[in-house]
């Protein structure tokens, strides 16, 4: 026999086997056995922050994205662009809602014009709560449900995750120290949210601007004074180049936090496992951000004084007390805003017991600091 003759039966047999195997596979599929599905590849999301690329806030946005990218093993890849890359900072929520962007990083008060109740997530005295306590209210005291209701009521197709408690923000940067309420009269001042009403009530002429536009406006004389947020952001954005006086402590934003938003349609389409990773990444990023803030803000606070020759003063108690009165007047003007009143009532109920607990149990840091580092006075009085 030739080699060809020897091989023919084997070849025929193999073809018969392969044909039968294919039929069996088809039959298995028909009977409902699992089939192999080709992987779709990583999900990509394009985000934007409301911060300039040089601000530490944009760094926080990048930190969150990296946590998600790493925790999903690259199955979800979030790219974060700085403010203005796609839309202006104040246009972020609309861009996310419409799907122009898949998500973003900002603060709730930037959407204040759409629904004044958003100011209650950080723009105001928060009934004595600090930002961490306010986040506790959001997660466990009904805030999450109220925020979902609020966004639905104004047609925003977003999923929101408040996170990242901020320390109490300075009163702001000025040409000379603020010694009394009357010093605000006619002052061209930058702030946002319901704080617009508060500083207007103090006598200022208020202009709301995104973070990246404040220092240029002060440099051109369009603003006399402004507040933004913290020692690191203020230093990076150049506040020390246009002012050498910073007033510490204020009730206008003593409990603010950041906000991570996803386009709801895009978020809802994600696998359950990926959603769980995102929710846990939010909380991991929240802790990491607050720890990084303590480290970086304290360094820049010293360098603003030693290298940039900034003078820090404590806001007078008379100004702080007046802020509370003027805030109450501003909030009272929202009596016809049902969801504002609902959020307000929920926060007051939570704050009454949570802040009382905190005040009764938390020991003052001043005595221990003075004991170990010598008696050092707080920021000078104006």
Kinemage of the C-alpha trace (Angstrom):
@kinemage 1
@onewidth
@group {chain A} dominant
@subgroup {mainchain}
@vectorlist {calphas} color= white
{ca unk a 1} P 0.000 0.000 0.000
{ca unk a 2} L 1.120 3.561 -0.677
{ca unk a 3} L 1.425 6.153 2.087
{ca unk a 4} L -1.594 7.933 0.654
{ca unk a 5} L -3.678 4.787 0.921
{ca unk a 6} L -2.585 4.264 4.534
{ca unk a 7} L -3.565 7.814 5.523
{ca unk a 8} L -6.994 7.960 3.895
{ca unk a 9} L -8.929 5.983 6.535
{ca unk a 10} L -7.327 8.091 9.321
{ca unk a 11} L -8.164 11.356 7.556
{ca unk a 12} L -11.732 10.264 6.916
{ca unk a 13} L -12.073 9.160 10.507
{ca unk a 14} L -10.741 12.507 11.790
{ca unk a 15} L -13.106 14.468 9.577
{ca unk a 16} L -15.980 12.376 10.821
{ca unk a 17} L -14.933 13.055 14.431
{ca unk a 18} L -14.677 16.828 13.902
{ca unk a 19} L -18.045 16.927 12.167
{ca unk a 20} L -19.576 15.024 15.045
{ca unk a 21} L -17.918 17.290 17.619
{ca unk a 22} L -19.280 20.382 15.905
{ca unk a 23} L -22.750 18.865 15.874
{ca unk a 24} L -22.440 17.962 19.537
{ca unk a 25} L -21.403 21.536 20.407
{ca unk a 26} L -24.369 22.902 18.514
{ca unk a 27} L -26.610 20.453 20.297
{ca unk a 28} L -25.220 21.482 23.669
{ca unk a 29} L -25.986 25.106 22.915
{ca unk a 30} L -29.498 24.130 21.893
{ca unk a 31} L -29.957 22.263 25.158
{ca unk a 32} L -28.919 25.343 27.131
{ca unk a 33} L -25.351 24.466 28.090
{ca unk a 34} L -23.084 27.501 28.645
{ca unk a 35} L -21.182 28.833 25.689
{ca unk a 36} L -17.950 30.753 25.568
{ca unk a 37} L -18.533 34.499 25.030
{ca unk a 38} L -15.752 36.634 23.669
{ca unk a 39} L -14.591 39.303 26.127
{ca unk a 40} L -15.673 42.820 25.197
{ca unk a 41} L -12.513 44.457 26.510
{ca unk a 42} L -12.143 47.268 29.066
{ca unk a 43} L -14.807 49.919 29.574
{ca unk a 44} L -13.452 53.422 29.036
{ca unk a 45} L -14.839 56.561 30.642
{ca unk a 46} L -13.941 60.159 29.919
{ca unk a 47} L -14.265 62.462 32.903
{ca unk a 48} L -13.576 66.078 33.700
{ca unk a 49} L -12.908 67.782 37.010
{ca unk a 50} L -13.909 71.329 37.884
{ca unk a 51} L -10.328 72.154 38.849
{ca unk a 52} L -7.222 73.460 37.054
{ca unk a 53} L -4.615 70.749 36.467
{ca unk a 54} L -2.187 72.371 38.947
{ca unk a 55} L -4.690 72.348 41.842
{ca unk a 56} L -4.434 69.628 44.475
{ca unk a 57} L -8.184 69.099 43.930
{ca unk a 58} L -7.487 67.796 40.414
{ca unk a 59} L -4.909 65.514 41.989
{ca unk a 60} L -7.676 64.127 44.235
{ca unk a 61} L -9.755 63.425 41.114
{ca unk a 62} L -6.825 61.558 39.558
{ca unk a 63} L -6.321 59.638 42.814
{ca unk a 64} L -9.901 58.363 42.709
{ca unk a 65} L -9.646 57.350 39.051
{ca unk a 66} L -6.421 55.442 39.730
{ca unk a 67} L -8.038 53.550 42.613
{ca unk a 68} L -10.906 52.422 40.379
{ca unk a 69} L -8.609 51.587 37.468
{ca unk a 70} L -6.344 49.521 39.727
{ca unk a 71} L -9.134 47.796 41.670
{ca unk a 72} L -10.901 46.713 38.491
{ca unk a 73} L -7.636 45.397 37.054
{ca unk a 74} L -8.048 47.734 34.112
{ca unk a 75} L -11.540 46.485 33.236
{ca unk a 76} L -12.749 50.039 33.838
{ca unk a 77} L -10.463 52.842 32.722
{ca unk a 78} L -11.313 56.374 33.828
{ca unk a 79} L -9.468 59.265 32.198
{ca unk a 80} L -9.813 62.596 34.035
{ca unk a 81} L -9.380 65.909 32.213
{ca unk a 82} L -8.994 69.297 33.959
{ca unk a 83} L -11.596 72.070 34.080
{ca unk a 84} L -12.403 73.566 30.690
{ca unk a 85} L -11.053 70.651 28.656
{ca unk a 86} L -14.572 69.792 27.466
{ca unk a 87} L -16.932 72.165 29.306
{ca unk a 88} L -16.546 75.075 31.754
{ca unk a 89} L -16.318 74.124 35.444
{ca unk a 90} L -19.888 75.218 36.200
{ca unk a 91} L -21.165 73.200 33.211
{ca unk a 92} L -19.973 69.843 34.527
{ca unk a 93} L -23.265 68.465 35.883
{ca unk a 94} L -25.129 69.097 32.607
{ca unk a 95} L -22.350 67.481 30.574
{ca unk a 96} L -22.419 64.375 32.771
{ca unk a 97} L -26.212 64.219 32.759
{ca unk a 98} L -26.383 64.447 28.960
{ca unk a 99} L -23.573 61.932 28.442
{ca unk a 100} L -21.144 64.422 26.915
{ca unk a 101} L -18.913 63.255 29.754
{ca unk a 102} L -19.198 59.903 31.518
{ca unk a 103} L -18.445 61.379 34.924
{ca unk a 104} L -16.803 64.153 36.856
{ca unk a 105} L -15.261 65.468 40.053
{ca unk a 106} L -16.412 68.677 41.702
{ca unk a 107} L -18.540 70.051 44.530
{ca unk a 108} L -22.308 70.096 44.882
{ca unk a 109} L -22.485 73.831 45.429
{ca unk a 110} L -21.312 74.431 41.836
{ca unk a 111} L -24.806 73.324 40.750
{ca unk a 112} L -26.497 75.658 43.258
{ca unk a 113} L -28.287 77.591 40.529
{ca unk a 114} L -30.271 74.498 39.542
{ca unk a 115} L -31.617 73.831 43.040
{ca unk a 116} L -30.730 75.931 46.085
{ca unk a 117} L -31.009 72.909 48.397
{ca unk a 118} L -27.681 71.655 47.013
{ca unk a 119} L -26.059 74.364 49.154
{ca unk a 120} L -26.917 72.310 52.227
{ca unk a 121} L -24.230 69.810 51.212
{ca unk a 122} L -21.416 72.081 52.345
{ca unk a 123} L -22.200 75.767 51.823
{ca unk a 124} L -23.222 77.010 55.240
{ca unk a 125} L -22.709 76.346 58.972
{ca unk a 126} L -24.356 72.892 58.785
{ca unk a 127} L -25.800 73.369 62.285
{ca unk a 128} L -22.363 72.886 63.810
{ca unk a 129} L -21.441 69.716 61.895
{ca unk a 130} L -17.985 69.399 60.387
{ca unk a 131} L -17.584 67.821 56.955
{ca unk a 132} L -17.039 64.314 58.300
{ca unk a 133} L -20.202 64.521 60.391
{ca unk a 134} L -22.113 65.831 57.391
{ca unk a 135} L -20.946 62.808 55.386
{ca unk a 136} L -22.160 60.603 58.239
{ca unk a 137} L -25.573 62.249 57.904
{ca unk a 138} L -25.446 61.692 54.138
{ca unk a 139} L -24.754 57.965 54.425
{ca unk a 140} L -26.686 57.045 57.557
{ca unk a 141} L -29.069 59.911 58.268
{ca unk a 142} L -31.088 60.066 55.052
{ca unk a 143} L -28.964 62.432 52.970
{ca unk a 144} L -28.305 59.958 50.176
{ca unk a 145} L -32.000 59.366 49.574
{ca unk a 146} L -32.708 63.106 49.666
{ca unk a 147} L -29.959 63.852 47.149
{ca unk a 148} L -31.284 61.189 44.771
{ca unk a 149} L -34.735 62.725 45.108
{ca unk a 150} L -33.354 66.208 44.510
{ca unk a 151} L -31.455 65.284 41.340
{ca unk a 152} L -34.478 63.415 39.982
{ca unk a 153} L -36.668 66.468 40.634
{ca unk a 154} L -34.476 68.658 38.400
{ca unk a 155} L -34.044 66.037 35.681
{ca unk a 156} L -30.365 65.289 36.251
{ca unk a 157} L -29.439 61.857 34.892
{ca unk a 158} L -26.580 61.328 37.338
{ca unk a 159} L -25.415 59.060 40.157
{ca unk a 160} L -23.753 61.107 42.888
{ca unk a 161} L -21.184 60.123 45.519
{ca unk a 162} L -20.311 62.886 48.004
{ca unk a 163} L -16.943 62.088 49.583
{ca unk a 164} L -13.736 63.663 50.891
{ca unk a 165} L -14.431 65.776 53.991
{ca unk a 166} L -12.783 69.196 53.792
{ca unk a 167} L -11.382 71.091 56.788
{ca unk a 168} L -13.025 74.401 57.734
{ca unk a 169} L -12.265 76.887 54.988
{ca unk a 170} L -10.711 80.326 55.537
{ca unk a 171} L -12.873 83.424 55.441
{ca unk a 172} L -10.698 84.494 52.549
{ca unk a 173} L -7.863 86.603 51.164
{ca unk a 174} L -7.943 90.369 51.667
{ca unk a 175} L -5.887 93.540 51.154
{ca unk a 176} L -6.003 94.229 54.889
{ca unk a 177} L -7.264 92.324 57.944
{ca unk a 178} L -11.007 92.137 58.584
{ca unk a 179} L -11.648 93.531 62.059
{ca unk a 180} L -15.413 94.082 61.989
{ca unk a 181} L -18.514 93.321 59.926
{ca unk a 182} L -18.501 96.816 58.433
{ca unk a 183} L -15.231 96.060 56.642
{ca unk a 184} L -17.230 94.050 54.090
{ca unk a 185} L -19.260 97.047 52.932
{ca unk a 186} L -18.809 97.476 49.171
{ca unk a 187} L -16.043 94.858 48.990
{ca unk a 188} L -15.909 93.076 45.618
{ca unk a 189} L -15.794 89.491 46.854
{ca unk a 190} L -15.810 85.996 45.333
{ca unk a 191} L -17.782 83.103 46.780
{ca unk a 192} L -20.359 80.530 45.600
{ca unk a 193} L -23.650 78.933 46.637
{ca unk a 194} L -25.774 80.234 49.462
{ca unk a 195} L -22.594 81.920 50.706
{ca unk a 196} L -23.399 84.495 48.012
{ca unk a 197} L -26.372 85.534 50.151
{ca unk a 198} L -24.292 85.396 53.336
{ca unk a 199} L -21.531 87.714 52.094
{ca unk a 200} L -24.075 89.949 50.374
{ca unk a 201} L -25.795 90.191 53.758
{ca unk a 202} L -22.477 91.197 55.295
{ca unk a 203} L -22.299 94.064 52.792
{ca unk a 204} L -20.075 92.684 50.014
{ca unk a 205} L -20.674 92.905 46.262
{ca unk a 206} L -20.392 89.234 45.337
{ca unk a 207} L -19.199 87.587 42.121
{ca unk a 208} L -19.259 83.777 41.734
{ca unk a 209} L -16.262 82.459 39.796
{ca unk a 210} L -14.695 78.996 39.341
{ca unk a 211} L -11.451 78.366 41.205
{ca unk a 212} L -9.121 78.872 38.250
{ca unk a 213} L -10.508 82.352 37.496
{ca unk a 214} L -10.210 83.909 40.951
{ca unk a 215} L -6.548 84.984 41.107
{ca unk a 216} L -6.565 86.532 37.594
{ca unk a 217} L -9.678 88.510 38.589
{ca unk a 218} L -7.969 89.734 41.773
{ca unk a 219} L -4.841 90.616 39.808
{ca unk a 220} L -6.879 92.748 37.387
{ca unk a 221} L -8.750 94.494 40.198
{ca unk a 222} L -12.078 92.870 39.349
{ca unk a 223} L -12.129 91.470 42.878
{ca unk a 224} L -10.946 93.054 46.128
{ca unk a 225} L -11.016 89.790 48.065
{ca unk a 226} L -11.970 86.133 47.672
{ca unk a 227} L -12.289 82.793 49.350
{ca unk a 228} L -11.454 79.448 47.797
{ca unk a 229} L -10.539 76.567 50.059
{ca unk a 230} L -7.247 75.614 51.706
{ca unk a 231} L -3.536 76.389 52.097
{ca unk a 232} L -2.382 74.040 49.292
{ca unk a 233} L -4.971 75.001 46.663
{ca unk a 234} L -4.674 78.684 47.486
{ca unk a 235} L -0.885 78.555 47.262
{ca unk a 236} L -0.847 76.546 44.009
{ca unk a 237} L -3.394 78.869 42.409
{ca unk a 238} L -1.305 81.938 43.302
{ca unk a 239} L -3.343 83.712 45.977
{ca unk a 240} L -0.141 84.748 47.764
{ca unk a 241} L 0.884 86.660 44.616
{ca unk a 242} L -2.129 88.978 44.859
{ca unk a 243} L -2.724 89.149 48.622
{ca unk a 244} L -0.662 88.828 51.786
{ca unk a 245} L -3.543 88.680 54.279
{ca unk a 246} L -5.604 85.537 54.911
{ca unk a 247} L -8.385 85.357 57.486
{ca unk a 248} L -8.793 81.913 59.060
{ca unk a 249} L -12.029 80.287 60.253
{ca unk a 250} L -15.492 80.897 58.867
{ca unk a 251} L -18.986 79.441 58.920
{ca unk a 252} L -19.635 80.017 55.223
{ca unk a 253} L -18.195 76.605 54.234
{ca unk a 254} L -17.139 74.715 57.322
{ca unk a 255} L -18.563 71.327 56.258
{ca unk a 256} L -17.961 70.937 52.534
{ca unk a 257} L -17.010 67.777 50.678
{ca unk a 258} L -16.311 66.764 47.087
{ca unk a 259} L -18.719 65.051 44.711
{ca unk a 260} L -18.048 62.237 42.254
{ca unk a 261} L -20.710 61.951 39.571
{ca unk a 262} L -21.433 59.321 36.929
{ca unk a 263} L -23.804 59.529 34.006
{ca unk a 264} L -26.651 57.374 35.354
{ca unk a 265} L -27.294 55.506 32.103
{ca unk a 266} L -23.635 54.566 31.819
{ca unk a 267} L -23.378 53.672 35.507
{ca unk a 268} L -26.531 51.540 35.531
{ca unk a 269} L -25.153 49.482 32.615
{ca unk a 270} L -22.061 48.460 34.592
{ca unk a 271} L -21.843 44.938 36.065
{ca unk a 272} L -22.841 44.675 39.728
{ca unk a 273} L -19.285 43.731 40.697
{ca unk a 274} L -17.910 46.894 39.092
{ca unk a 275} L -20.483 49.067 40.858
{ca unk a 276} L -19.431 47.527 44.178
{ca unk a 277} L -15.801 48.314 43.408
{ca unk a 278} L -16.701 51.925 42.613
{ca unk a 279} L -18.676 52.383 45.823
{ca unk a 280} L -15.822 51.004 47.898
{ca unk a 281} L -13.271 53.041 45.945
{ca unk a 282} L -15.235 56.184 46.836
{ca unk a 283} L -14.851 55.444 50.535
{ca unk a 284} L -11.186 54.473 50.172
{ca unk a 285} L -10.500 57.701 48.265
{ca unk a 286} L -12.413 59.685 50.890
{ca unk a 287} L -10.111 58.469 53.649
{ca unk a 288} L -6.961 58.855 51.577
{ca unk a 289} L -7.912 62.373 50.510
{ca unk a 290} L -8.495 63.542 54.086
{ca unk a 291} L -5.136 62.088 55.198
{ca unk a 292} L -3.304 63.640 52.256
{ca unk a 293} L -4.989 66.970 53.009
{ca unk a 294} L -3.677 67.025 56.585
{ca unk a 295} L -0.157 66.299 55.332
{ca unk a 296} L -0.086 68.756 52.429
{ca unk a 297} L -2.177 71.594 53.889
{ca unk a 298} L -0.068 71.767 57.040
{ca unk a 299} L 3.126 71.948 54.970
{ca unk a 300} L 1.794 74.710 52.737
{ca unk a 301} L 0.389 76.607 55.725
{ca unk a 302} L 3.944 76.927 57.058
{ca unk a 303} L 5.438 77.767 53.659
{ca unk a 304} L 2.843 80.457 52.985
{ca unk a 305} L 4.121 82.177 56.137
{ca unk a 306} L 7.867 81.524 55.783
{ca unk a 307} L 8.394 81.701 52.008
{ca unk a 308} L 5.454 83.762 50.758
{ca unk a 309} L 5.272 86.125 53.776
{ca unk a 310} L 1.518 85.734 54.183
{ca unk a 311} L 0.024 86.966 57.460
{ca unk a 312} L -2.769 84.845 58.909
{ca unk a 313} L -5.402 86.230 61.246
{ca unk a 314} L -8.309 84.631 63.074
{ca unk a 315} L -11.692 85.906 61.922
{ca unk a 316} L -13.189 88.000 64.749
{ca unk a 317} L -15.988 86.359 66.722
{ca unk a 318} L -18.246 89.311 65.879
{ca unk a 319} L -17.980 88.421 62.173
{ca unk a 320} L -18.546 84.706 62.839
{ca unk a 321} L -21.644 85.455 64.916
{ca unk a 322} L -23.003 87.757 62.218
{ca unk a 323} L -22.456 85.046 59.584
{ca unk a 324} L -24.804 82.728 61.493
{ca unk a 325} L -27.510 85.378 61.705
{ca unk a 326} L -27.228 86.299 58.023
{ca unk a 327} L -27.190 82.619 57.010
{ca unk a 328} L -30.448 82.024 58.893
{ca unk a 329} L -31.972 84.971 57.056
{ca unk a 330} L -30.827 83.574 53.710
{ca unk a 331} L -32.191 80.107 54.515
{ca unk a 332} L -35.535 81.606 55.603
{ca unk a 333} L -35.962 83.021 52.083
{ca unk a 334} L -36.203 79.407 50.851
{ca unk a 335} L -39.360 78.679 52.842
{ca unk a 336} L -41.256 77.848 49.644
{ca unk a 337} L -38.595 75.371 48.488
{ca unk a 338} L -40.022 72.086 49.802
{ca unk a 339} L -36.912 69.952 49.317
{ca unk a 340} L -34.711 72.644 50.884
{ca unk a 341} L -36.918 72.459 53.966
{ca unk a 342} L -36.875 68.659 53.929
{ca unk a 343} L -33.067 68.494 53.782
{ca unk a 344} L -32.779 71.216 56.404
{ca unk a 345} L -35.049 69.353 58.841
{ca unk a 346} L -33.160 66.092 58.318
{ca unk a 347} L -29.801 67.756 58.952
{ca unk a 348} L -30.985 69.616 62.042
{ca unk a 349} L -32.306 66.402 63.579
{ca unk a 350} L -29.016 64.587 62.934
{ca unk a 351} L -26.824 67.504 64.023
{ca unk a 352} L -28.634 67.993 67.309
{ca unk a 353} L -27.468 64.638 68.647
{ca unk a 354} L -24.253 64.117 66.607
{ca unk a 355} L -22.701 67.514 67.373
{ca unk a 356} L -23.734 67.282 71.028
{ca unk a 357} L -21.988 63.901 71.235
{ca unk a 358} L -18.880 65.318 69.537
{ca unk a 359} L -18.658 68.400 71.760
{ca unk a 360} L -19.128 66.362 74.938
{ca unk a 361} L -16.600 63.649 74.065
{ca unk a 362} L -13.862 65.304 71.966
{ca unk a 363} L -11.049 66.768 74.053
{ca unk a 364} L -9.540 70.077 72.920
{ca unk a 365} L -6.254 69.822 71.023
{ca unk a 366} L -4.950 73.186 72.238
{ca unk a 367} L -3.897 72.058 75.744
{ca unk a 368} L -2.018 68.985 74.494
{ca unk a 369} L -0.334 70.998 71.727
{ca unk a 370} L 0.840 73.653 74.159
{ca unk a 371} L 2.058 70.969 76.585
{ca unk a 372} L 4.316 69.315 73.996
{ca unk a 373} L 5.378 72.214 71.798
{ca unk a 374} L 5.259 75.162 74.161
{ca unk a 375} L 2.477 77.648 74.544
{ca unk a 376} L 1.891 78.925 71.028
{ca unk a 377} L -0.864 81.379 70.353
{ca unk a 378} L -3.373 80.673 67.602
{ca unk a 379} L -3.524 82.880 64.518
{ca unk a 380} L -3.296 86.536 65.449
{ca unk a 381} L -6.399 88.587 66.054
{ca unk a 382} L -7.015 91.190 63.417
